[in-house]
């Protein structure tokens, strides 16, 4: 397993890149504020909210990406995957 920490702000950022022919299970934990996840068009209005300091597990299908954004400020998110992500 690989753990990475990324800074998230009000500008959406990709936190999980595409992987051809591989479904991945990803654990996400926001630190400092709630965050919103979704596709490349994610916003605080259309994203799925993940509450601060909670673990959230999601399966990412092959050839899909995961993006996130926060409503204000800059906060960290920790991502746990089964391989190193190239973001």
C-alpha positions, -999 to +999 in steps of 0.1 A: +000+000+000+011+035-008+001+065+013+004+101+000-007+135+013-018+162-011-028+198-005-063+207-017-077+242-023-107+258-039-092+249-073-100+213-081-071+189-083-068+153-095-060+129-066-063+096-084-051+092-120-063+067-146-051+032-146-057+011-177-075-022-170-073-020-132-100-013-106-085+003-075-098+006-040-088+040-025-091+052+010-094+090+014-091+111+046-095+149+046-076+168+072-087+203+081-120+207+063-147+188+045-139+180+008-158+172-023-149+144-047-161+137-082-149+139-119-129+166-136-159+190-132-162+186-094-174+216-074-187+221-039-222+222-054-220+189-074-194+168-056-198+141-030-189+155+004-164+137+026-165+149+062-133+162+078-112+135+097-132+106+084-121+077+063-139+072+030-133+041+008-142+041-029-135+018-059-122+036-090-130+018-122-104+013-150-097+045-170-114+068-144-099+096-123-109+111-090-108+149-084-115+169-053-119+205-041-126+223-007-149+252-001-123+275+014-087+277+023-061+250+017-062+216+035-045+182+033-060+149+021-043+116+027-048+089+000-041+052+005-038+031-026-025-003-036+001+013-059+019+047-064-004+072-081+009+094-108-011+126-104 
